[in-house]
Structures are given as C-alpha cells and as structure tokens.
Amino acid sequence: MKKFSEESFRIRPSVSFVPLQQDGYYQFFLSDIRQSFNLAFSDKKYVKILTELDGSLSFLQLENKFSLTDQQSLGLERLFEILIERCVVEDIRIVALRSSDPFRRVKTFIGSYVPYHDVESTWKRISNSHAVVIGVGGIGSWVVSLLAQMGIKNFTLIDDDLVKLHNLNRSLFTKQDIGSLKTLAIDRMLSTRKKGYYAVTSIAEKLHSSTRLISLLKDNLHPQTVLINCADYPSVANTSAIINDAAFTLNLPYIIAGGYNMHLSLVGPTIIPRQTPCFHCISYGMDQLKVAEIEGAERVVKEHRNLGNLAPLAAISASFAANEYLKLILDLPQLKPTMFGKRGEFNFLTKKLTVEEYMPWDKCPYCSRGMP
Ligand SMILES: [Zn+2]
C-alpha cells in the first residue's frame, strides 16, 4: 500500500532548495524562520523532482513522469515524509482550501512550525482558546485586537472602567465609545470586524481578590485558557499578585503584559504555575538585583496621572503578550515562550530592549510548595 497517491506536493514558497559546493549535497533554507538543513542525494532523479516540485503533479504523476522504479518510489516517499515533517513541502490541495479563508496568512505562518496536515487542527486549537484579559485599556485593547486578528474567538474581559476622551490617544477606542464600558466597546469593535465570530464575556468589575477571580472563572473553564494581566490599578504588582493566586489555584498559565511607564514599554513575564518562576519569584529576584526602578516608575505614575504616554509604546507591550499567548497555546518544543522568568524594558529613546532573567525563589510561598 502506497503512502501517497493524489497528494500534490510543492516546496513551500518560503523555502529555497539550493545546491552546495560538495557534489550531491543540497541545502533547504527555510527563509521565514532563518533555519536550514542539508541533505545528500546519491540519485539525481530526486534532485530533478524537487527542482520542479510546484504542486502541478500528484505523487502518482511524478512516478510516471520520472519513470521511477519501485525502489525509487519508496525512496521518494521516505524523502517526502522527512520534508513534510520539517515543514519544507505541503500538499497544494490543502493550501487551495484556504484561498478564501480570512486567516490563511496566519495558517501559512503556523505552517512554518507544524507539518501541513496538522495546520488546520493546530489552528482550531488556537482559535478555540480562551483569553481572559484583565484590564482592557491602553494595553488590553491592543492585546484583544492582536489576539482576535490571529483568530482567537473566546474572550473574557474584566474591567469596570468607562472609555474617556483621554484614553483615545493610546487605545483602540473611538470617539463613539466615550462613556461606554471599555469591555462593551471592545465587544462592539470585534463584532464589527467579523460578525458572530467572537464570543466575548464582559465583566464590569474591578479585580479585588483572587477568590472573586476564581469564582468568575471556575465554572467556565476552557481547556486552553490563558490569563493576561493588563490592569494597572491600584498597581500592576497588586493585580499580578491576585492573578498569581488564581492561576495557581486553577492551574492556568498567565502573562503579565507589563505596561508603559513614561518613556518605557515594560514587557512582562510569562508564567506557568509550578513550571516557571512565578510573579513572587520574579518580584523577589528584582528586589535582590535592585532593579526595582520599574516599581518606582509605577509609583510616580500613580501620583501624577498627567504624565505622557504613547500608543506605540503600549502596543509594544501588547504585542509581546500576544506573541507569548500564541506560543503558549501552540505548545511546541521548538517554539517555547520567550518570557519565562523574564522581564523586559523597551526604551523609547534608545530603542533598546533590555531583558532581565530571574530564577525560581526557593522560599516562594507558591512555587516552593508542591514543586515537582
Ligand atoms: Zn514563585
């Protein structure tokens, strides 16, 4: 029984297949992820097939056109198996199914990391995931927008604040939203983009305790839920401590989206309870390293609400959070979230991103109990 017959393979458009100096050796360069690997071919027929591989012929047609022996057919099957696994080739029939799919570019992106036949199921896992966004203002509105643009459908938005004129410079709200609950304004924004696609649960509350957060979430727990802290009231530290507690109880990953303080974008850590340093481990590490000026900046902001801020700086923090979310849900060994145990600062003036890494704290009240 043949493994392939009607499959019409092509080399993915982002991959180049080039001869190397050493005879018989060829490089596959995956330009989108800047990675390459080499293969040696003793039979030049395979090289000819790969050079012409544009999806116009099925596997059976390739066998006929190149008059492959049984042995060569088996070899070609094995070669395709390797190239599929390494995201070099794809079946053009599957790609054609996406031609009118609004998320086809996202799927093509995912196809750089998972074999083409797994792209659709991987995509479903992403789109069916559930983002709980706490605080949907300057950073949260961008986070929701970025996740929605990747196709994530399910949102729980927690914020009791109303849209005000002075929010418009750094969020995605418009003048028509002024006076409306931020959560409802975002719900409207999403339904304008793709009616009936998104499921938004709006919770018009300020986050006061982990008990409340747990009770809000525990009956509506989607298998792939990620908490994202974009709330800065009364402080990021305060809300992060609440979210940390709920995340450990419910065993959910969470991302501290950071914030924008004066002329810095703060890029927060990604945390998986009992696997990575948690909020308290990182806070302890920051105290030890005396890099607490971030906290100092927060205190200044609380006292002087009229400090400047900029949408591009808010969007940088949000963009990191949304990228981390995707990596968390994808859960691929070659694509781990980059912000485990890390905190970064992007400096507007220098355009430098400085990232500090923190270790687990051996006396952490959360991580030290029940550490595997
Ligand atoms: Zn900890």
Boltz pocket constraint, residues with backbone or C-beta under 6 A from the ligand:
constraints:
  - pocket:
      binder: B
      contacts: [[A, 276], [A, 277], [A, 278], [A, 279], [A, 280], [A, 281], [A, 282], [A, 361], [A, 364], [A, 365], [A, 366], [A, 367], [A, 368]]
      max_distance: 6.0
